[in-house]
């Protein structure tokens, strides 16, 4: 039987070697052809909150938890249905613009699980595929996430990734972290004004969320955060090798998590930078010749939990160097994008915010029409 299975796989590899690999994405702006979108269908409010407690303003997590109905419970059905409506609008826009949209497997996140040294009451959800996965060229990289409740989140994507693997994609997983108590700074406190920035994740082992990286061809921009440490950034640089350079964006946001509300390249030579979270004068020198786009202040949104930063407004998705999907009520940003030469595509998405993401978070680029090159 093993011989027959191996023969079948070899034949499959031969067939797919004659076609282009379906996974091909090098930056944030080449024409988008295929994308995975998230799902909120079986979302659970996290039962383990150590990281979440420090990624929202002090004291806010307890309020958010009460509004949902407690920790380790399903999200209220009304929140789920409204988010599904916004997601349906988003998917319709993507498909209407010619993008192939792939959806994840329905997964039970309500189950508790217990590796050798710790346990959690439940998982989270698969709303934000940008968080656990990074696509570099034809390779899908599974991130070693620091959040215990997201330890098995990748299961929702297994069917898709096996399909892409059989079609020629590389499929890599970073070292699965132990997530022992030593990874989390038990003495952590919010840095005061004038103090150096620090985060709850220690250097116990390599951890990172994929959403702490954005791609500009051979140059990758990364930030340290409560879920991404120096060892995690170092692992990715060594894994990618000398063909790539990883540059660090310094954050001054004490609740910092994920780079795509702080720093987002929109097109060759143009990057949108959040002035509240990033010191424009301390950007990497490779950006000296790039146009730094300073967005207007965000419009208040209708997120009932107020779980995301108001700067979730910057979590946009480029369909190419011109078209950009942006939240419908962010009219100042829409006007600014037009002035910068882009074509904004408004879409309602505020009801997705309680699930901790917007357009960039809610998608994973699988194929963009373009090739690897340097822009610096």
C-alpha positions, -999 to +999 in steps of 0.1 A: +000+000+000+028+024+009+044+018-025+011+026-043+006+058-022+042+070-030+036+063-067+004+083-066+022+112-050+050+111-075+026+111-104+008+141-088+041+159-084+049+153-121+016+167-132+019+198-111+055+204-121+042+213-156+020+241-143+026+273-123+026+269-086-007+284-073+012+300-044+031+331-055+032+363-035+061+386-029+047+419-017+016+438-006+006+453-039+011+431-070-023+422-087-042+399-063-054+367-080-062+343-051-068+349-014-079+329+017-105+347+038-112+341+074-143+328+092-161+338+124-186+309+122-174+290+154-156+319+171-149+315+209-139+344+231-104+335+243-103+316+275-066+325+281-060+362+282-025+369+294-014+385+262-048+401+255-047+419+288-016+439+277-026+445+241-056+467+252-054+497+275-051+488+312-083+476+327-101+473+293-099+435+289-122+429+319-148+453+304-146+436+270-149+401+286-181+412+305-197+426+273-192+392+255-205+372+285-173+359+300-142+342+289-141+309+271-177+313+257-190+315+222-192+350+207-228+363+209-248+351+179-258+386+169-221+397+167-213+366+146-242+372+122-233+409+117-197+400+111-208+374+085-228+400+067-198+423+064-176+394+054-201+385+026-199+421+013-161+419+013-161+385-005-185+399-031-162+428-037-131+406-041-149+382-065-163+411-084-128+424-089-117+391-103-100+376-072-104+338-065-116+336-028-108+304-008-125+296+025-113+277+055-126+245+070-152+247+097-134+240+129-145+234+165-127+260+186-148+252+218-127+222+228-102+226+256-067+213+250-036+206+271+000+202+260+024+188+287+028+219+308-003+240+305-039+240+293-066+263+279-104+262+280-109+268+243-093+281+211-102+314+194-113+313+157-101+315+122-111+351+115-076+363+107-054+341+086-028+369+083-019+363+119-007+326+118+007+324+083+032+343+061+035+337+024+069+344+009+071+336-028+058+300-032+063+292+005+036+291+032+052+296+067+033+287+098+042+311+126+052+300+161+025+321+178+029+332+214-009+330+223-017+297+239-054+299+228-042+299+191-019+269+194-040+247+170-055+274+148-037+261+118-060+231+117-087+251+099-064+256+069-050+221+065-072+211+036-061+242+016-025+238+025-024+202+014-039+211-019-013+239-024+014+215-014+004+189-039+003+217-065+040+225-059+040+250-029+065+248-001+049+244+033+070+251+064+063+253+101+086+273+124+096+254+156+065+247+176+069+267+208+065+252+243+048+284+256+059+277+291+055+304+318+091+315+312+080+330+278+058+356+296+074+383+317+058+379+351+071+414+361+057+431+330+042+465+334+033+492+309+063+514+302+060+549+314+067+580+293+104+582+286+111+545+294+123+521+268+097+501+251+093+465+263+068+437+258+055+407+276+072+381+254+106+372+267+135+357+247+128+322+261+122+308+226+115+320+191+079+333+187+062+356+162+029+363+146+030+365+109+011+398+110+041+415+125+058+413+091+050+430+057+067+423+024+084+444-002+100+418-024+135+410-011+130+434+018+108+424+048+098+448+075+092+435+110+084+448+144+088+435+180+055+433+199+038+414+227+037+383+204+070+387+184+104+386+200+140+391+187+145+353+185+114+350+162+126+377+139+161+361+139+146+327+130+128+341+100+159+360+087+180+328+090+153+307+074+149+331+044+187+334+040+208+360+022+182+366-006+161+386+019+168+415+043+146+419+074+144+455+087+130+465+121+103+491+125+104+505+161+070+508+178+062+533+205+028+518+212+027+501+246-002+478+234+017+469+203+006+439+183+007+434+146+024+458+122-005+463+098-021+491+119+013+509+121+032+505+088+018+493+055+035+495+021+009+503-005+029+504-037+066+507-048+079+538-032+048+545-011+043+534+025+015+545+049+028+551+085+008+556+117+024+587+133+010+577+168+028+544+168+059+550+147+085+578+149+088+589+113+124+601+120+135+567+131+124+546+100+150+524+084+173+542+061+163+521+031+131+541+031+148+575+027+137+577-010+102+564-004+071+587+000+059+585+036+021+588+036+007+601+069-029+591+072-056+613+088-069+605+123-094+576+122-131+581+125-147+565+155-162+531+146-192+510+157-173+481+173-194+473+203-164+458+221-138+485+212-113+457+212-091+470+184-072+502+182-090+531+164-061+528+140-077+495+127-087+520+099-052+515+084-058+477+080-065+480+043-060+455+015-043+464-018-058+446-048-030+461-069-010+493-070-042+513-076-072+496-060-074+495-022-102+481+000-109+505+029-136+506+056-166+525+043-170+550+072-133+561+071-141+590+048-110+611+057-088+582+048-107+575+016-102+612+006-065+610+015-060+578-006-076+595-036-053+624-032-023+600-031-034+585-064-052+554-053-087+541-061-104+533-028-131+506-027-153+512+003-166+482+022-185+479+055-164+459+080-169+474+114-188+444+127-157+422+120-136+443+144-148+424+176-129+394+161-097+414+163-091+422+126-100+441+094-093+436+057-056+429+059-059+406+089-089+388+075-070+376+044-040+357+034-025+365-001-020+332-019-012+345-054-003+379-067+008+383-103+044+393-101+079+381-095+106+385-068+125+417-071+141+445-050+125+479-046+154+496-028 
